[in-house]
């Protein structure tokens, strides 16, 4: 059974990672809002921020660092960013991370590093944005850091690679402060300059949140973090629809949290409690509960490793990103697997956790699909066609069709897919298919038989018409020749006086001198 509607090829594509066309235009320079200073009244844009603040031990820092996992979001006419930053001692602001945005031509500008700085009392400084894809690939971890170099100058880094600095003293953009003063460092996901609350952002995953108390490279782990949910001046605009939640305690991943969509507000701390705004309070905190291991499988029985999952027992929700020997708190009711994130799609089937055991396998709504590429007119299989299927998180799967014109895409979540098909000796096709379950999918394209059908007959007809026209012209010429009147043929001329033959051009007889015009033949 076919699972999707066949679409005619669109004229263009704005997919951020489409290899058939480069990103055109420049990224829109949408400012990412400083903490708590972007006004938002009726009709104004919103800067929804959610994440974690460090505790008071991070005051007077001269640097901050965090690891962020790259994700992709479909967005509106705004920008989504994930960053580490802080207000400075004089009210200036610095931040560095990565963002997803739009270009000046309306394309997605996916996953580029950025940094930004605002002098005290100024919120108009545009972000400095790296090349498209510079924060990729999707699902990879990267470290973003900022350091004070003295004299009000701050430098920014990605994976220890220098990105740039704020201007030196004497420049109007000089920040004028070398420490955070009485402000804590923060790690935030943000929907910037939005006009509503309908965006889906991430959630982004953050870990190894660090600060530098004395020198730029003397990073230490932030010992405790608190929830930050903000929007606009004094957080006085629309209620923020996004949340932040510490991931269940894992000794190997300190202060690891999610921030963005699908997270409750307030979210749970590292032990599953939502009683306080504290996300984590100590790197050695012991969480009560039993050890439990999760494993996940698609509908064909193949194992998979989701980006993150959540469990819900009607009174609490807890989150995990690793699944072996995790602490599982005792529920007030029973734990249900409520979210399993696979390529940014929730593929959970609502299975119940069996607390009497120590491990359990869970089935997900992830499946394989057989794609058949056939000709549009005759449905003949198209061999050796290159097919790229773009997943909801902008990653892709690529295959070539076999002798039957088929190929199998594995472990797909239910979603709407962009499909790019390169046809040998045919026309490249861009299609959109809604795939909601396992089965077969048919993609019709214009291959060589269709082109022969479309192109050759008009050529043959044109040649035949040319032959017919030429034949009729020859017949017409022959008829004209047959209808022309016969012209009299002049006979030989003789001199009337002596009978001597005369030349055709002679004026006098050469024998007797008699004028020719006087002669009668």
C-alpha positions as CSV (number, residue, x, y, z in Angstrom):
1,X,0.0,0.0,0.0
2,X,1.4,3.4,-0.9
3,X,1.8,5.7,2.1
4,X,2.2,9.1,0.4
5,X,0.7,11.3,-2.3
6,X,2.7,11.8,-5.4
7,X,3.7,15.4,-5.9
8,X,4.8,17.1,-9.1
9,X,8.4,18.4,-8.8
10,X,8.4,21.9,-7.2
11,X,10.3,24.7,-8.9
12,X,12.6,25.2,-6.0
13,X,13.6,24.1,-2.5
14,X,14.5,26.0,0.6
15,X,15.8,22.9,2.5
16,X,18.8,23.9,4.5
17,X,20.9,21.0,3.6
18,X,19.8,20.3,0.1
19,X,23.1,19.3,-1.8
20,X,21.6,20.3,-5.1
21,X,21.7,24.0,-4.3
22,X,23.8,26.2,-2.1
23,X,22.2,28.5,0.5
24,X,21.5,31.8,-1.2
25,X,21.5,35.2,0.5
26,X,22.9,36.3,3.9
27,X,21.6,35.3,7.3
28,X,19.1,37.7,8.8
29,X,20.8,39.6,11.6
30,X,18.1,39.0,14.3
31,X,19.6,40.1,17.7
32,X,19.5,37.4,20.4
33,X,18.1,39.2,23.5
34,X,20.2,40.0,26.5
35,X,19.0,38.5,29.8
36,X,15.9,40.4,30.9
37,X,16.3,43.6,29.0
38,X,14.3,43.1,25.8
39,X,11.0,44.9,26.1
40,X,7.9,43.2,24.8
41,X,4.6,45.0,24.8
42,X,1.4,44.5,22.8
43,X,2.4,44.0,19.2
44,X,6.2,43.9,19.9
45,X,8.3,40.8,19.3
46,X,9.1,38.3,22.0
47,X,12.4,36.9,23.2
48,X,11.5,33.6,24.9
49,X,14.4,32.4,27.0
50,X,14.7,29.2,29.0
51,X,17.7,27.5,30.6
52,X,19.9,27.5,33.7
53,X,21.7,30.2,35.8
54,X,24.8,29.4,37.8
55,X,24.8,30.0,41.5
56,X,26.5,32.9,43.3
57,X,29.9,31.2,43.0
58,X,29.9,32.2,39.4
59,X,29.8,35.9,40.2
60,X,32.9,37.9,39.1
61,X,33.7,35.3,36.4
62,X,36.1,36.1,33.6
63,X,34.9,33.3,31.4
64,X,32.2,30.7,30.8
65,X,31.9,27.5,28.7
66,X,29.4,24.8,27.9
67,X,28.8,21.9,25.5
68,X,25.7,22.0,23.4
69,X,24.4,19.3,21.1
70,X,23.4,20.6,17.6
71,X,19.7,20.3,16.8
72,X,17.7,21.7,13.9
73,X,14.3,23.5,14.2
74,X,11.9,24.5,11.6
75,X,11.2,28.1,12.4
76,X,9.1,31.1,11.5
77,X,10.4,34.7,10.7
78,X,12.6,34.6,13.8
79,X,15.7,32.8,15.1
80,X,16.4,30.0,17.5
81,X,19.7,30.1,19.4
82,X,21.5,28.1,22.1
83,X,24.2,29.9,24.0
84,X,26.3,30.6,27.1
85,X,26.6,34.2,28.3
86,X,26.3,36.7,31.1
87,X,25.6,40.3,32.0
88,X,28.8,42.1,33.0
89,X,29.6,44.2,36.0
90,X,28.5,47.4,34.3
91,X,25.4,46.0,32.6
92,X,27.0,45.1,29.3
93,X,26.3,41.6,27.9
94,X,28.2,38.9,26.1
95,X,27.1,35.5,24.6
96,X,28.4,32.8,22.3
97,X,26.7,29.6,20.9
98,X,24.9,28.6,17.7
99,X,21.7,29.4,16.0
100,X,19.2,28.4,13.3
101,X,17.7,31.3,11.3
102,X,16.6,32.5,7.9
103,X,18.4,34.1,5.0
104,X,17.6,37.3,3.2
105,X,16.1,35.1,0.4
106,X,13.9,33.2,2.8
107,X,15.9,30.0,3.0
108,X,16.8,28.2,6.2
109,X,20.2,29.1,7.6
110,X,20.9,26.0,9.6
111,X,23.2,25.6,12.6
112,X,25.9,28.3,12.5
113,X,28.0,29.5,15.4
114,X,27.4,33.1,16.5
115,X,28.6,35.5,19.1
116,X,27.1,38.8,20.2
117,X,27.9,41.6,22.6
118,X,25.9,44.6,23.9
119,X,27.5,47.6,25.6
120,X,25.7,48.8,28.7
121,X,22.4,50.5,27.7
122,X,22.7,49.3,24.1
123,X,20.7,46.4,22.6
124,X,21.1,47.1,18.9
125,X,24.4,45.3,18.3
126,X,23.8,42.7,15.5
127,X,25.1,39.1,15.9
128,X,28.3,37.9,14.2
129,X,27.2,34.7,12.4
130,X,29.4,31.9,11.0
131,X,28.9,30.0,7.7
132,X,25.8,27.7,7.3
133,X,26.5,24.3,8.8
134,X,29.4,25.6,11.0
135,X,27.7,24.2,14.1
136,X,26.9,20.9,12.5
137,X,26.5,18.1,11.9
138,X,23.1,17.5,13.5
139,X,23.5,15.5,16.7
140,X,27.1,16.4,17.3
141,X,28.5,18.0,20.5
142,X,30.5,21.3,20.5
143,X,32.0,23.4,23.2
144,X,31.3,27.2,23.1
145,X,33.3,29.5,25.4
146,X,34.0,33.1,26.1
147,X,36.9,34.7,27.9
148,X,37.8,38.2,29.2
149,X,41.1,39.4,27.8
150,X,41.1,42.6,29.9
151,X,40.4,46.2,29.1
152,X,36.8,45.5,28.4
153,X,37.5,43.0,25.6
154,X,36.0,39.5,25.4
155,X,37.0,36.7,23.0
156,X,34.8,33.9,21.8
157,X,35.6,30.3,20.8
158,X,34.0,27.1,19.4
159,X,35.9,23.9,20.2
160,X,38.9,26.0,21.3
161,X,38.9,27.7,17.8
162,X,39.0,31.5,18.0
163,X,35.9,33.1,16.4
164,X,36.4,36.8,17.2
165,X,36.4,39.4,19.9
166,X,34.6,42.5,21.0
167,X,36.3,45.9,20.1
168,X,39.1,47.3,22.2
169,X,38.9,50.4,24.4
170,X,38.2,53.6,22.5
171,X,35.6,52.0,20.3
172,X,32.0,52.8,20.9
173,X,31.3,49.0,21.1
174,X,33.9,48.4,23.8
175,X,32.1,46.6,26.6
176,X,34.0,48.4,29.4
177,X,34.0,45.6,31.9
178,X,36.2,42.5,32.4
179,X,34.2,40.4,34.8
180,X,30.6,39.4,35.3
181,X,30.5,41.3,38.7
182,X,27.5,40.3,40.7
183,X,25.9,38.4,37.8
184,X,25.8,34.7,37.3
185,X,26.7,33.0,34.0
186,X,23.8,31.4,32.1
187,X,23.1,28.7,29.5
188,X,20.0,29.4,27.5
189,X,17.9,28.3,24.5
190,X,16.0,31.2,22.9
191,X,13.3,32.0,20.4
192,X,14.4,35.5,19.3
193,X,12.2,38.2,17.9
194,X,9.1,35.9,17.7
195,X,5.6,37.2,17.0
196,X,3.8,34.4,18.8
197,X,4.2,31.2,20.9
198,X,3.8,28.5,18.3
199,X,7.5,27.8,17.5
200,X,9.0,24.4,18.3
201,X,12.5,24.8,19.6
202,X,14.8,21.8,20.3
203,X,14.8,21.0,23.1
204,X,18.5,21.7,23.1
205,X,20.8,19.6,25.3
206,X,23.4,21.3,27.4
207,X,26.2,19.7,29.6
208,X,29.5,20.5,31.3
209,X,28.4,24.0,32.3
210,X,31.6,25.7,33.5
211,X,32.8,29.2,34.6
212,X,36.3,30.7,35.1
213,X,36.6,32.4,38.5
214,X,40.1,33.8,38.3
215,X,41.8,33.4,34.9
216,X,40.3,32.8,31.5
217,X,41.3,29.2,31.2
218,X,40.8,28.1,34.8
219,X,37.3,26.6,34.1
220,X,35.4,24.8,36.9
221,X,32.1,23.1,36.8
222,X,29.1,25.1,37.9
223,X,28.2,23.4,41.2
224,X,24.5,24.2,41.2
225,X,22.0,25.7,38.7
226,X,18.6,27.2,38.9
227,X,15.8,27.4,36.3
228,X,15.5,30.6,34.2
229,X,12.3,31.1,32.3
230,X,12.1,34.6,30.8
231,X,10.4,36.8,28.2
232,X,10.8,40.5,27.7
233,X,11.4,43.3,30.1
234,X,11.1,42.0,33.7
235,X,9.6,38.8,32.2
236,X,6.3,40.7,31.8
237,X,5.2,39.6,28.3
238,X,3.3,36.5,27.3
239,X,3.8,33.4,29.5
240,X,6.8,31.4,28.2
241,X,5.5,28.1,26.7
242,X,8.9,26.4,26.9
243,X,10.7,24.7,29.8
244,X,13.9,23.4,31.2
245,X,14.6,20.0,32.9
246,X,17.7,18.4,34.4
247,X,18.3,15.0,33.0
248,X,18.3,12.1,35.4
249,X,21.5,11.7,37.4
250,X,24.4,10.2,35.5
251,X,27.8,10.4,37.2
252,X,29.6,10.7,33.9
253,X,27.5,13.7,32.7
254,X,27.4,16.5,35.3
255,X,24.8,19.3,35.1
256,X,23.2,17.9,31.9
257,X,19.8,19.5,31.0
258,X,17.3,20.0,28.2
259,X,15.8,23.4,27.4
260,X,13.0,24.2,24.9
261,X,9.8,22.6,23.7
262,X,8.1,19.5,25.2
263,X,9.6,20.3,28.6
264,X,7.1,21.1,31.5
265,X,7.4,24.3,33.4
266,X,8.7,24.0,36.0
267,X,10.7,21.0,34.9
268,X,12.2,18.4,37.3
269,X,15.6,18.5,38.9
270,X,18.2,15.6,38.6
271,X,16.2,13.5,41.0
272,X,12.8,14.0,39.4
273,X,11.6,16.6,41.9
274,X,9.7,19.7,40.8
275,X,9.4,21.2,44.2
276,X,12.1,23.9,43.7
277,X,13.6,25.9,40.9
278,X,17.0,24.1,41.5
279,X,18.0,21.9,38.5
280,X,21.1,20.4,40.2
281,X,22.5,21.2,43.6
282,X,25.6,19.2,43.8
283,X,27.7,17.0,41.5
284,X,27.7,14.3,44.2
285,X,23.9,14.3,44.9
286,X,22.5,10.9,45.6
287,X,19.1,10.3,44.1
288,X,16.8,7.7,45.7
289,X,15.5,5.0,43.5
290,X,16.3,1.7,41.8
291,X,18.8,1.0,39.0
292,X,17.0,0.4,35.6
293,X,18.1,0.0,32.0
294,X,16.0,0.9,28.9
295,X,16.4,-0.3,25.4
296,X,14.4,0.6,22.3
297,X,13.5,-1.1,19.0
298,X,11.8,-0.3,15.8
299,X,8.9,-2.2,14.3
300,X,11.4,-4.5,12.5
301,X,13.1,-5.5,15.8
302,X,16.3,-3.4,15.2
303,X,17.7,-1.5,18.1
304,X,17.9,2.3,18.2
305,X,19.3,5.0,20.5
306,X,16.9,8.0,21.0
307,X,18.2,11.5,21.6
308,X,16.1,11.7,24.8
309,X,13.1,10.1,26.5
310,X,10.7,11.1,29.3
311,X,8.6,9.1,31.7
312,X,5.4,10.3,33.2
313,X,3.5,9.0,36.2
314,X,0.7,11.6,36.1
315,X,2.3,13.6,38.9
316,X,5.8,14.0,37.7
317,X,7.9,13.7,34.5
318,X,11.6,12.7,34.3
319,X,14.0,12.8,31.5
320,X,16.9,10.6,30.2
321,X,19.5,10.8,27.4
322,X,21.4,7.7,28.4
323,X,19.7,4.4,29.1
324,X,21.9,1.9,30.9
325,X,21.9,1.6,34.8
326,X,19.9,4.8,35.3
327,X,18.2,5.8,38.6
328,X,14.5,5.3,38.3
329,X,12.6,6.9,41.2
330,X,9.6,5.2,42.7
331,X,6.5,6.5,41.0
332,X,3.4,7.7,42.8
333,X,1.4,5.7,40.2
334,X,3.1,4.0,37.4
335,X,5.7,5.2,34.9
336,X,4.7,5.5,31.2
337,X,7.1,6.1,28.4
338,X,5.6,9.4,27.3
339,X,8.2,10.8,24.9
340,X,10.9,9.1,22.8
341,X,12.6,11.6,20.6
342,X,13.8,10.2,17.3
343,X,14.9,12.7,14.6
344,X,12.9,15.4,16.5
345,X,9.7,13.3,16.4
346,X,8.0,11.7,19.4
347,X,7.8,8.0,18.5
348,X,6.7,6.7,21.9
349,X,3.9,4.1,21.9
350,X,2.8,4.7,25.6
351,X,4.2,1.5,27.0
352,X,4.2,1.0,30.8
353,X,7.5,0.5,32.7
354,X,7.6,-2.8,34.7
355,X,9.2,-1.7,38.0
356,X,9.5,-5.3,39.2
357,X,12.5,-5.8,36.8
358,X,15.8,-4.0,36.3
359,X,15.6,-3.6,32.5
360,X,13.0,-3.5,29.8
361,X,12.8,-3.2,26.0
362,X,10.2,-0.8,24.4
363,X,8.7,-0.8,21.0
364,X,8.6,2.5,19.1
365,X,6.7,3.9,16.2
366,X,9.8,3.7,13.9
367,X,9.7,1.7,10.7
368,X,11.2,0.9,7.3
369,X,9.7,1.9,4.0
370,X,10.3,0.4,0.6
371,X,10.4,3.1,-2.1
372,X,9.7,2.2,-5.7
373,X,10.8,4.7,-8.3
374,X,8.8,4.2,-11.5
375,X,8.1,6.1,-14.8
376,X,5.3,8.5,-14.8
377,X,3.5,7.2,-17.9
378,X,4.4,3.5,-18.1
379,X,5.2,2.7,-14.4
380,X,8.4,1.0,-15.5
381,X,11.0,0.6,-12.7
382,X,13.8,3.1,-12.8
383,X,17.2,1.5,-12.0
384,X,20.2,3.3,-10.4
385,X,18.2,6.4,-9.4
386,X,19.8,8.3,-6.5
387,X,17.2,9.1,-3.8
388,X,17.8,11.4,-0.8
389,X,15.1,11.4,1.9
390,X,15.3,14.4,4.3
391,X,14.3,13.6,7.9
392,X,12.5,16.1,10.2
393,X,15.8,17.1,11.9
394,X,17.3,17.9,8.5
395,X,19.6,14.8,8.5
396,X,19.1,12.5,5.5
397,X,19.3,8.9,4.1
398,X,20.6,8.2,0.6
399,X,20.3,5.1,-1.6
400,X,20.3,4.0,-5.2
401,X,17.5,1.9,-6.6
402,X,18.1,-1.7,-7.6
403,X,17.1,-3.6,-10.8
404,X,13.5,-3.4,-9.7
405,X,13.7,0.3,-9.1
406,X,13.4,-0.1,-5.4
407,X,15.3,0.8,-2.2
408,X,14.6,0.5,1.5
409,X,14.8,3.4,3.9
410,X,15.2,2.2,7.5
411,X,14.2,3.6,10.9
412,X,11.9,6.4,9.8
413,X,9.6,8.2,12.2
414,X,6.1,9.3,11.0
415,X,6.5,12.7,9.4
416,X,6.3,14.7,6.1
417,X,9.4,14.0,4.0
418,X,11.1,15.9,1.3
419,X,12.4,13.5,-1.4
420,X,15.1,14.4,-4.0
421,X,15.4,11.9,-6.9
422,X,18.1,12.1,-9.5
423,X,17.0,10.1,-12.5
424,X,19.5,8.6,-15.0
425,X,18.7,10.0,-18.5
426,X,15.6,11.6,-17.0
427,X,14.4,14.7,-15.1
428,X,15.5,15.3,-11.5
429,X,12.4,15.4,-9.2
430,X,11.7,17.0,-5.8
431,X,8.7,15.6,-4.1
432,X,6.9,15.7,-0.7
433,X,5.4,12.5,0.9
434,X,3.6,12.0,4.1
435,X,4.8,8.7,5.6
436,X,2.9,7.5,8.6
437,X,3.8,3.8,8.8
438,X,5.7,0.8,7.3
439,X,4.8,-0.3,3.8
440,X,5.5,0.7,0.2
441,X,5.9,4.1,-1.3
442,X,5.7,4.9,-5.1
443,X,7.5,7.9,-6.5
444,X,6.7,8.6,-10.2
445,X,9.3,10.4,-12.3
446,X,10.0,11.3,-15.9
447,X,12.6,8.7,-17.0
448,X,14.0,7.8,-20.5
449,X,10.8,6.0,-21.8
450,X,8.7,9.0,-20.9
451,X,11.1,11.4,-22.5
452,X,11.1,9.2,-25.7
453,X,7.4,9.3,-25.6
454,X,7.2,13.0,-25.1
455,X,10.1,14.2,-27.3
456,X,10.4,11.6,-30.2
457,X,6.8,11.7,-31.6
458,X,6.8,15.4,-32.1
459,X,10.2,15.1,-33.9
460,X,8.9,12.3,-36.2
461,X,5.7,14.3,-36.9
462,X,7.8,17.3,-37.8
463,X,10.0,15.2,-40.2
464,X,7.0,13.6,-41.8
465,X,5.4,17.0,-42.4
466,X,8.6,18.3,-43.9
467,X,8.7,15.3,-46.3
468,X,5.1,15.8,-47.3
469,X,5.7,19.5,-47.9
470,X,8.8,18.8,-50.1
471,X,6.9,16.1,-52.1
472,X,4.0,18.5,-52.8
473,X,6.4,21.2,-53.8
474,X,8.1,18.9,-56.3
475,X,4.6,17.9,-57.7
476,X,3.7,21.6,-58.0
477,X,6.9,22.4,-59.9
478,X,6.3,19.5,-62.3
479,X,2.7,20.7,-63.0
480,X,3.9,24.2,-63.7
481,X,6.4,22.9,-66.3
482,X,3.8,20.9,-68.0
483,X,1.5,24.0,-68.3
484,X,4.0,26.4,-69.9
485,X,3.3,27.4,-73.7
486,X,5.7,26.2,-76.4
487,X,8.0,28.9,-77.8
488,X,8.8,29.0,-81.7
489,X,12.2,27.8,-82.5
490,X,13.9,30.0,-85.1
491,X,15.2,28.2,-88.3
492,X,18.5,29.0,-90.2
493,X,18.6,32.4,-92.2
494,X,19.7,32.7,-95.9
495,X,20.7,35.7,-98.0
496,X,17.7,36.5,-100.3
497,X,20.1,37.6,-103.1
498,X,22.6,34.8,-103.3
499,X,21.3,32.1,-100.9
500,X,24.4,32.2,-98.7
501,X,23.7,30.9,-95.1
502,X,23.9,33.8,-92.6
503,X,25.2,33.9,-89.0
504,X,22.6,34.5,-86.3
505,X,24.2,37.8,-85.5
506,X,25.1,39.0,-89.0
507,X,23.9,42.4,-90.3
508,X,25.2,41.9,-93.9
509,X,25.6,38.9,-96.2
510,X,29.4,38.2,-96.3
511,X,29.1,37.0,-99.9
512,X,27.1,39.7,-101.7
513,X,26.8,42.5,-99.1
514,X,23.0,42.5,-99.0
515,X,21.7,43.9,-95.6
516,X,20.1,41.2,-93.4
517,X,17.3,43.4,-92.2
518,X,16.2,43.7,-95.7
519,X,15.9,40.0,-96.1
520,X,12.9,37.8,-95.8
521,X,13.3,34.2,-94.7
